[in-house]
Amino acid sequence: MPHETPLITTLVAGFGLAFLFGLLAQRLKLPLIAGYLLAGVIIGPFTPGYVADMGLATELAELGVILLMFGVGLHFSPRDLMAVKAIAVPGALGQIAVASSFGTAMGWLMGWSLGAGLIFGLALSVASTVVLLRALQDRDLLQNEKGRVAVGWLIVEDLVMVLALVLIPPLAGLLGGTPLPVGEDAEIVAEVGSGIGIGPIAATVLITLVKAAAFVALMLVVGRRVIPWVLHFVSHTKSRELFRLAVLAIALGVAYGATHFFGVSFALGAFFAGMVMSSSTLSSQAMRETLPLRDAFAVLFFVSVGMLFNPSIVLSAPLALLGTVLIIIGIKSVVAYYIVRAFGHDHDKGLTIAASLAQIGEFSFILITMGVTLSIVPPEARDLVVAGAMISILLNPLLFHLLDRQLARKAAAPPPDAPEAAAEPTPQG
């Protein structure tokens, strides 16, 4: 048996370099994320030397996303999710529409087709699960209303991206790309569409929504009873090892089943697994057991992002890169802020949501890679999205740092209508 395998080598290179450059970033008082991203650039295909297995790194990073969303679900309940739907649903949809419009316009100015610009804009409109949740957890914001709105907003964005990923392949020819060969699934969709009088594309949307609704109903009705019961049953064995295995098996199993059987993303499947587990009295223990693995694989996510980065895009298309970053950090943030304010929420909450969404991540890569594979968007678009993601991820901690300083100054300042201190009374003679 060879001592060097792609999996072990990728883990050693990823964790080892992430530790070294993370330590260097801390000494330079930079975000640890900067070190992790640099580690990915060094072992990526665009720099000389060792090149890690990109496919393995991406799959390992997906484990971090699953465990992170599972942990968020443990802090959430169905009541919390429904409480923020009034702002999360229209807010996320409005922000996606505006950011996608600006991305489409930018693509048109660069000479791309309308379909290429649309996919490029969609890729710029969705925030990274890992970056957003990590920022909220570092500031203990997941438990308050700001954090719940941000997570609800994120869930709606993920649902929209799942629907987009389903619709893009059958629409590839219409969007200016190469249509996929008609397979068994496409024939079924076309047959259903013709049978009910609405067309294949509408039938695809309908089937996707029905499958997603079936998954949610299954988790809320059956999962809320079965998953807590399993945890309590395992806890009676008094084995911490078995309990940890049970938690991981539930998180990964539900995430995989959600994708394989219902077409829902891994992240959303894991989120609902954690949410139904939150009704158990053992949810806090489950959170502690998954914390080390979650943090470790979240590091691999940032390393995998660095591996995708092509440094030559900075020199070959600086203006296009600047426009991409402005849409991600500027347009998205401004739109999110004013949507939150339009719904009657205060200035601080608007700034928190705006800073949370001022980056892009995993869904953006999946979407733009699909566009390149279907020949809808040029490879330059993928390089711009990855470079924009890397820059926005690096700048996101700085935005939160500025936000923290502003909130601290506001908390320290006296209220504007506070009465002046009364003068000390003069002694009476």
Backbone hydrogen bonds, N-H to C=O, Kabsch-Sander energy under -0.5 kcal/mol:
donor,donor_aa,acceptor,acceptor_aa,energy
5,T,3,H,-0.6
9,T,5,T,-2.8
10,T,6,P,-2.3
11,L,7,L,-2.2
12,V,8,I,-2.8
13,A,9,T,-2.7
14,G,10,T,-2.7
15,F,11,L,-2.7
16,G,12,V,-2.3
17,L,13,A,-2.1
18,A,14,G,-2.0
19,F,15,F,-2.2
20,L,16,G,-2.1
21,F,17,L,-2.8
22,G,18,A,-2.0
23,L,19,F,-2.4
24,L,20,L,-1.9
25,A,21,F,-2.5
26,Q,22,G,-2.1
27,R,23,L,-2.0
28,L,24,L,-1.8
29,K,26,Q,-1.2
30,L,25,A,-3.4
34,A,31,P,-1.3
35,G,31,P,-0.8
35,G,32,L,-0.5
36,Y,32,L,-1.8
37,L,33,I,-2.6
38,L,34,A,-2.1
39,A,35,G,-2.0
40,G,36,Y,-1.7
41,V,37,L,-2.1
42,I,38,L,-2.1
43,I,39,A,-1.6
44,G,41,V,-0.9
47,T,44,G,-1.0
52,A,43,I,-2.5
54,M,52,A,-0.8
57,A,53,D,-2.3
58,T,54,M,-2.2
59,E,55,G,-2.0
60,L,56,L,-2.6
61,A,57,A,-2.1
62,E,58,T,-1.7
63,L,59,E,-1.0
64,G,60,L,-1.0
65,V,61,A,-1.7
66,I,62,E,-2.4
67,L,63,L,-2.6
68,L,64,G,-2.3
69,M,65,V,-2.5
70,F,66,I,-2.2
71,G,67,L,-2.1
72,V,68,L,-2.0
73,G,69,M,-2.3
74,L,70,F,-1.5
75,H,71,G,-0.8
75,H,72,V,-1.1
76,F,73,G,-1.1
81,L,77,S,-2.0
82,M,78,P,-2.3
83,A,79,R,-1.6
84,V,80,D,-0.8
84,V,81,L,-0.7
85,K,82,M,-0.8
87,I,84,V,-1.0
88,A,84,V,-3.0
89,V,85,K,-1.7
91,G,87,I,-1.9
92,A,88,A,-2.4
93,L,89,V,-2.2
94,G,90,P,-2.4
95,Q,91,G,-2.5
96,I,92,A,-2.4
97,A,93,L,-2.1
98,V,94,G,-2.2
99,A,95,Q,-2.6
100,S,96,I,-2.5
101,S,97,A,-1.8
102,F,98,V,-2.2
103,G,99,A,-2.3
104,T,100,S,-2.6
105,A,101,S,-2.4
106,M,102,F,-2.3
107,G,103,G,-2.3
108,W,104,T,-2.3
109,L,105,A,-2.2
110,M,106,M,-1.3
111,G,108,W,-1.4
112,W,107,G,-2.7
117,G,113,S,-2.3
118,L,114,L,-2.2
119,I,115,G,-2.1
120,F,116,A,-2.4
121,G,117,G,-2.7
122,L,118,L,-2.4
123,A,119,I,-2.3
124,L,120,F,-1.2
125,S,121,G,-0.6
125,S,122,L,-1.0
126,V,122,L,-0.6
132,L,128,S,-2.1
133,L,129,T,-2.4
134,R,130,V,-2.2
135,A,131,V,-2.1
136,L,132,L,-2.1
137,Q,133,L,-2.6
138,D,134,R,-2.2
139,R,135,A,-0.8
140,D,137,Q,-1.4
141,L,136,L,-2.8
144,N,141,L,-0.8
147,G,141,L,-0.9
148,R,144,N,-2.0
149,V,145,E,-2.4
150,A,146,K,-2.2
151,V,147,G,-2.6
152,G,148,R,-2.5
153,W,149,V,-2.6
154,L,150,A,-2.2
155,I,151,V,-2.4
156,V,152,G,-2.0
157,E,153,W,-2.2
158,D,154,L,-2.5
159,L,155,I,-2.2
160,V,156,V,-2.2
161,M,157,E,-2.3
162,V,158,D,-2.3
163,L,159,L,-2.0
164,A,160,V,-2.2
165,L,161,M,-2.5
166,V,162,V,-1.4
167,L,163,L,-1.9
168,I,164,A,-2.3
171,L,167,L,-1.3
172,A,169,P,-1.3
175,L,171,L,-2.1
176,G,173,G,-1.1
177,G,172,A,-3.2
178,T,374,L,-3.4
180,L,169,P,-0.6
183,G,181,P,-0.6
187,E,183,G,-2.2
188,I,184,E,-2.2
189,V,185,D,-2.4
190,A,186,A,-2.7
191,E,187,E,-2.3
192,V,188,I,-2.7
193,G,189,V,-2.9
194,S,190,A,-2.5
195,G,191,E,-1.9
196,I,192,V,-1.9
197,G,193,G,-0.7
198,I,193,G,-1.7
199,G,193,G,-1.1
203,A,199,G,-2.1
204,T,200,P,-2.3
205,V,201,I,-2.1
206,L,202,A,-2.5
207,I,203,A,-2.9
208,T,204,T,-2.3
209,L,205,V,-2.5
210,V,206,L,-2.4
211,K,207,I,-2.5
212,A,208,T,-2.4
213,A,209,L,-2.5
214,A,210,V,-2.4
215,F,211,K,-2.0
216,V,212,A,-2.3
217,A,213,A,-2.6
218,L,214,A,-2.4
219,M,215,F,-2.4
220,L,216,V,-2.5
221,V,217,A,-2.2
222,V,218,L,-1.8
223,G,218,L,-2.2
224,R,219,M,-1.1
225,R,222,V,-1.4
226,V,222,V,-2.6
227,I,223,G,-2.0
229,W,225,R,-1.2
230,V,226,V,-2.4
231,L,227,I,-2.1
232,H,228,P,-2.4
233,F,229,W,-2.4
234,V,230,V,-2.4
235,S,231,L,-2.4
236,H,232,H,-1.3
237,T,234,V,-1.7
238,K,235,S,-1.5
239,S,234,V,-0.6
240,R,238,K,-0.7
243,F,239,S,-1.9
244,R,240,R,-2.4
245,L,241,E,-2.2
246,A,242,L,-2.5
247,V,243,F,-2.2
248,L,244,R,-2.3
249,A,245,L,-2.8
250,I,246,A,-2.2
251,A,247,V,-2.5
252,L,248,L,-2.7
253,G,249,A,-2.2
254,V,250,I,-2.5
255,A,251,A,-1.8
256,Y,252,L,-2.5
257,G,253,G,-2.7
258,A,254,V,-2.6
259,T,255,A,-1.5
260,H,256,Y,-3.0
261,F,257,G,-2.5
262,F,257,G,-0.7
262,F,258,A,-0.9
263,G,259,T,-0.9
264,V,258,A,-2.3
269,G,265,S,-2.3
270,A,266,F,-2.6
271,F,267,A,-2.1
272,F,268,L,-2.2
273,A,269,G,-1.8
274,G,270,A,-2.3
275,M,271,F,-2.3
276,V,272,F,-2.2
277,M,273,A,-1.4
278,S,274,G,-1.2
279,S,276,V,-0.8
280,S,277,M,-2.0
283,S,280,S,-1.4
286,A,282,L,-2.2
287,M,283,S,-2.1
288,R,284,S,-1.9
289,E,285,Q,-2.0
290,T,286,A,-1.4
291,L,287,M,-0.9
294,R,290,T,-2.4
295,D,291,L,-2.3
296,A,292,P,-2.1
297,F,293,L,-2.5
298,A,294,R,-1.7
299,V,295,D,-1.4
300,L,296,A,-1.1
301,F,297,F,-1.1
302,F,298,A,-1.3
303,V,299,V,-1.9
304,S,300,L,-2.4
305,V,301,F,-1.8
306,G,302,F,-2.1
307,M,303,V,-1.6
308,L,304,S,-0.9
308,L,305,V,-0.8
309,F,305,V,-0.6
309,F,306,G,-0.9
313,I,310,N,-1.9
314,V,311,P,-1.5
315,L,311,P,-0.5
315,L,312,S,-0.7
316,S,312,S,-2.4
317,A,313,I,-2.0
321,L,317,A,-2.1
322,L,318,P,-2.3
323,G,319,L,-2.5
324,T,320,A,-2.1
325,V,321,L,-2.4
326,L,322,L,-2.3
327,I,323,G,-1.8
328,I,324,T,-2.1
329,I,325,V,-3.0
330,G,325,V,-0.6
330,G,326,L,-1.6
331,I,326,L,-2.1
332,K,327,I,-2.2
334,V,330,G,-2.6
335,V,331,I,-2.6
336,A,332,K,-2.5
337,Y,333,S,-2.6
338,Y,334,V,-2.3
339,I,335,V,-2.1
340,V,336,A,-2.3
341,R,337,Y,-2.3
342,A,338,Y,-2.2
343,F,339,I,-1.2
344,G,341,R,-1.8
345,H,340,V,-1.7
350,G,346,D,-1.8
351,L,347,H,-2.2
352,T,348,D,-2.2
353,I,349,K,-2.4
354,A,350,G,-2.2
355,A,351,L,-2.5
356,S,352,T,-2.1
357,L,353,I,-1.7
358,A,355,A,-0.9
359,Q,357,L,-1.6
361,G,126,V,-0.6
364,S,361,G,-0.5
365,F,361,G,-1.6
366,I,362,E,-2.0
367,L,363,F,-2.5
368,I,364,S,-2.4
369,T,365,F,-2.3
370,M,366,I,-2.0
371,G,367,L,-1.9
372,V,368,I,-1.9
373,T,369,T,-2.5
374,L,370,M,-2.1
375,S,372,V,-1.5
376,I,371,G,-2.8
377,V,371,G,-1.2
381,A,378,P,-1.5
382,R,378,P,-0.8
383,D,379,P,-1.9
384,L,380,E,-2.2
385,V,381,A,-2.4
386,V,382,R,-2.5
387,A,383,D,-2.5
388,G,384,L,-2.8
389,A,385,V,-2.5
390,M,386,V,-2.5
391,I,387,A,-2.4
392,S,388,G,-2.5
393,I,389,A,-2.5
394,L,390,M,-1.9
395,L,391,I,-2.1
396,N,392,S,-1.7
399,L,395,L,-2.1
400,F,396,N,-2.1
401,H,397,P,-2.2
402,L,398,L,-2.5
403,L,399,L,-2.2
404,D,400,F,-2.9
405,R,401,H,-2.1
406,Q,402,L,-2.1
407,L,403,L,-2.5
408,A,404,D,-2.2
409,R,405,R,-2.4
410,K,406,Q,-2.2
411,A,407,L,-2.2
412,A,408,A,-1.9
413,A,409,R,-1.7
418,A,415,P,-1.8
